[in-house]
Amino acid sequence: MVRPKKHLGQHFLTDKNIARNIVDLTNAEAASVIEIGAGTGVLTQFLLKSHAEQLHIIEIDEESVTYLLENFPELEGKVSLADFLKSNISAFPAPLTIIGNFPYNISSQIFFKILEHKNTVNEVVCMIQKEVAERIASSCGNKTYGILSVLLQAWYDIEYHFTVGEKVFNPPPKVKSAVIRLRRNKTEKLACNEVLFQQIVKKGFNQRRKTLRNALRDILRPEIMTEEILNKRAEQLNVADFVSLTNLIDQQAQD
């Protein structure tokens, strides 16, 4: 058996019913299904039944890779011993579905990588820390709404599916988990400067208690300081509002 390693943030799911429910959320039409960190194969066993041809596993733990190949010989040629954050997922046939029980300590980094590949990643089904799942699925106006909420909701429809308790993991984590699904929306391009959009979202939430007038002060010209939208805080703006704000700031920079 594989020993869970603390430095890799490993908490192995032991409940097969939950694993089956997670896999059942995936779309059978994906050209490639990438499982991140398969561990002992609790999701893999069901993915092999539904997506055997499309499946590829990216696993950073050598002990897990050995275990998977010994216990699932049909995975031969489908497992990479690699760090997902450093992997070239553009090499896989698109569209991609990404699935996994994401390590809590790098889940945000995984989502930022997915955003970099938003034009090929059509779907993400994952189990993450409940608090992070709530943040990603949260709507504007909530305290949990943040940077990842806006950036992911700009490109994906997000569904919070179910909460998972601590006792179904080895070792049990200290927090609850949740399963969410992201599906690519129809937005091909935001109606604004996308680099500036991301910069404004991050700046706004990095000082979330301040009004946008104060949080963005270093990139605002005096002539737009009286704009009403700047009276609000970042958590009060939805994606469309951030697009409008980006265009306002972009226009004043060009004048």
Secondary structure, 3 states (H helix, E strand, C coil): CCCCCHHHCCCEECCHHHHHHHHCCCCCCCCEEEEECCCCCCCHHHHHHHCCCCEEEEECCHHHHHHHHHHCHHHCCCEEECCHHHCCHHHCCCCEEEEEECCHHHHHHHHHHHHHCCCCEEEEEEEEEHHHHHHHHCCCCCCCCCHHHHHHHCCEEEEEEEEECHHHEECCCCCCEEEEEEEECCCCCCCCCHHHHHHHHHHHHHCCCCCHHHHCHHHCCHHHCCCHHHHCCHHHCCHHHHHHHHHHHHHHHHC
